[in-house]
Amino acid sequence: MHDDFPSPAIWFTHRISYGETDTMGVLYYAEYLHIFERARSEFIRACGMSYRDVEEKDIILPVREAQCRYRSPARYDDLVQVHTAISEWGRASMRFVYEM
């Protein structure tokens, strides 16, 4: 984990399900983005709101770009921890970062 990970941050726990894996029992690459989405929702919840609350305030959070570096595979039934934070705040944007 990075010593310079942004703060505030949360840890999101997720167990890899069978349906998220390929035929070798490895987490399918696109499923990482779904897990990050769940971690982002939990980050917002930890800040005292839900995604619904945010959208009711007319704040929409579309994902404009996603990048992922795969260093070690997650496998079926692994319990993974996702470190989640906001690394940049712009006038009309923000950048979430994750480490799994």
WOCOR-V373057 format. One record per pair of residues at least 4 apart in sequence whose C-alpha atoms are under 7 Angstrom apart, sorted by sequence separation. I is the first residue (numbers start at 1). J is the second residue. D is the distance in whole Angstrom. If there is no record, write none. Layout:
# WOCOR-V373057
I;J;D, I;J;D
This chain:
# WOCOR-V373057
16;20;7, 21;25;5, 22;26;6, 27;31;7, 31;35;6, 32;36;6, 33;37;6, 34;38;6, 35;39;6, 36;40;6, 37;41;6, 38;42;6, 39;43;6, 40;44;6, 41;45;6, 42;46;6, 43;47;6, 44;48;7, 45;49;5, 49;53;6, 50;54;6, 51;55;6, 52;56;6, 53;57;7, 54;58;7, 55;59;5, 74;78;6, 89;93;6, 90;94;6, 21;26;5, 22;27;6, 44;49;6, 45;50;5, 49;54;7, 54;59;6, 55;60;6, 89;94;4, 21;27;4, 22;28;5, 44;50;6, 88;94;5, 89;95;7, 20;27;6, 21;28;5, 44;51;7, 88;95;5, 20;28;6, 86;94;7, 87;95;6, 86;95;6, 87;96;6, 41;51;6, 86;96;4, 87;97;6, 20;31;6, 85;96;6, 86;97;6, 85;97;6, 84;97;6, 85;98;7, 84;98;5, 83;98;5, 84;99;7, 82;98;6, 83;99;5, 82;99;6, 83;100;6, 82;100;4, 81;100;6, 80;100;7, 12;39;6, 10;43;6, 43;84;7, 39;82;7, 40;84;7, 39;84;7, 27;73;7, 26;73;6, 27;74;5, 26;74;6, 27;75;5, 26;75;4, 27;76;7, 25;75;6, 26;76;6, 25;76;5, 21;76;6, 18;76;6, 16;75;7, 17;76;6, 16;76;5, 17;77;6, 16;77;5, 15;77;6, 16;78;5, 15;78;6, 16;79;6, 15;79;4, 14;79;6, 15;80;6, 13;79;7, 14;80;5, 13;80;6, 14;81;7, 13;81;5, 12;81;6, 13;82;6, 11;81;6, 12;82;5, 11;82;5, 12;83;7, 11;83;5, 10;83;6, 11;84;6, 9;83;7, 10;84;5, 9;84;5, 10;85;7, 9;85;5, 8;85;6, 7;85;7, 6;85;6, 6;86;7, 6;87;6
